[in-house]
Amino acid sequence: MIVETEHGTYELIKNYKEGFDLLAFNERYVDVAFDRYQYLVGDVSAGILRIKGFNSDPKSPRGFKTIPDYLNESCNLNTAYYILKRIKVKD
């Protein structure tokens, strides 16, 4: 599913428990923190959205292959979450 946000176009790769909320994403997104990442993971815990960025290099400590580790180690069990992949739009 393709998602248009105030901060770019993304592919919604996973939307576990309907965790993606466009309004909350747009409010929480910080350009200087997240513009450099290809993948964004958002999780909702205690009603608060957390966003974490991951890059496209699979060998990097912040690479997209570490997303399952982040979900298992840093998120509450069975919490709602989503994974977005940035899509480059051609002019």
Backbone torsions as a table, in degrees:
resi	resn	phi	psi	omega
1	MET	NA	133.1	179.1
2	ILE	-92.9	134.5	-178.1
3	VAL	-122.9	125.5	174.6
4	GLU	-95.5	123.1	178.2
5	THR	-120.8	175.5	175.1
6	GLU	-68.1	-14.7	-172.8
7	HIS	-113.9	9.1	178.1
8	GLY	136.1	-176.9	-178.9
9	THR	-107.3	135.2	-176.1
10	TYR	-133.3	154.5	168.7
11	GLU	-99.4	126.6	177.6
12	LEU	-83.7	99.5	-175.4
13	ILE	-75.8	-43.1	-179.0
14	LYS	-143.5	137.2	178.8
15	ASN	-133.5	74.1	-175.2
16	TYR	-72.6	126.4	-179.3
17	LYS	57.3	33.1	178.3
18	GLU	53.7	44.9	-177.3
19	GLY	-73.3	-19.8	-176.0
20	PHE	-79.6	126.7	175.7
21	ASP	-130.6	112.7	-175.4
22	LEU	-58.4	-44.8	-179.1
23	LEU	-61.9	-46.6	179.1
24	ALA	-63.6	-39.7	178.6
25	PHE	-61.4	-48.5	-179.0
26	ASN	-62.5	-35.3	179.1
27	GLU	-72.1	-35.2	-173.3
28	ARG	-88.5	-21.8	-175.6
29	TYR	-66.3	132.6	177.6
30	VAL	-120.5	116.7	-174.8
31	ASP	-52.9	-50.8	-174.8
32	VAL	-66.0	-23.0	-179.2
33	ALA	-89.7	-35.9	-169.3
34	PHE	-112.6	-12.2	-178.3
35	ASP	-61.8	-25.5	-176.5
36	ARG	-83.0	-7.1	-175.7
37	TYR	-101.0	143.6	179.0
38	GLN	-84.5	-32.2	-178.3
39	TYR	-121.0	140.0	175.3
40	LEU	-127.5	135.5	176.5
41	VAL	-117.0	127.3	176.3
42	GLY	-116.3	133.7	175.2
43	ASP	-132.1	147.2	-177.1
44	VAL	-111.0	119.7	178.5
45	SER	-133.0	127.6	-178.6
46	ALA	55.1	35.1	177.6
47	GLY	77.4	7.0	-178.4
48	ILE	-113.8	130.0	178.6
49	LEU	-84.8	128.7	171.5
50	ARG	-113.0	138.5	177.5
51	ILE	-120.8	135.4	178.7
52	LYS	-130.3	136.7	-179.0
53	GLY	-99.8	146.7	177.3
54	PHE	-135.8	146.6	-179.1
55	ASN	-98.0	176.7	-174.1
56	SER	-89.0	-1.2	178.4
57	ASP	-82.8	111.0	-175.5
58	PRO	-65.8	-19.1	-178.4
59	LYS	-91.1	-9.2	-178.7
60	SER	-74.5	149.4	174.8
61	PRO	-62.0	-23.4	176.4
62	ARG	-107.8	23.3	179.5
63	GLY	-74.8	159.5	-175.7
64	PHE	-61.7	-21.0	179.1
65	LYS	-72.2	-11.8	177.8
66	THR	-92.3	1.7	-179.9
67	ILE	-58.8	-46.6	178.5
68	PRO	-59.3	-36.8	177.3
69	ASP	-63.3	-44.0	178.5
70	TYR	-59.9	-45.4	-178.9
71	LEU	-63.2	-39.8	-178.6
72	ASN	-74.7	-35.0	-172.6
73	GLU	-97.0	-28.0	-172.0
74	SER	-114.3	-8.3	-177.8
75	CYS	-110.5	151.1	176.1
76	ASN	-63.8	147.0	179.3
77	LEU	-59.2	129.8	176.0
78	ASN	65.1	24.4	178.9
79	THR	-77.9	155.1	175.6
80	ALA	-71.2	137.3	177.9
81	TYR	-153.2	168.3	175.4
82	TYR	-145.7	158.6	176.7
83	ILE	-126.4	124.8	178.0
84	LEU	-113.7	143.7	173.6
85	LYS	-120.0	126.6	-179.3
86	ARG	-66.0	136.5	177.1
87	ILE	-113.5	128.0	177.3
88	LYS	-82.3	122.5	-179.2
89	VAL	-92.9	130.1	178.1
90	LYS	-78.6	138.2	-178.7
91	ASP	-73.2	NA	NA
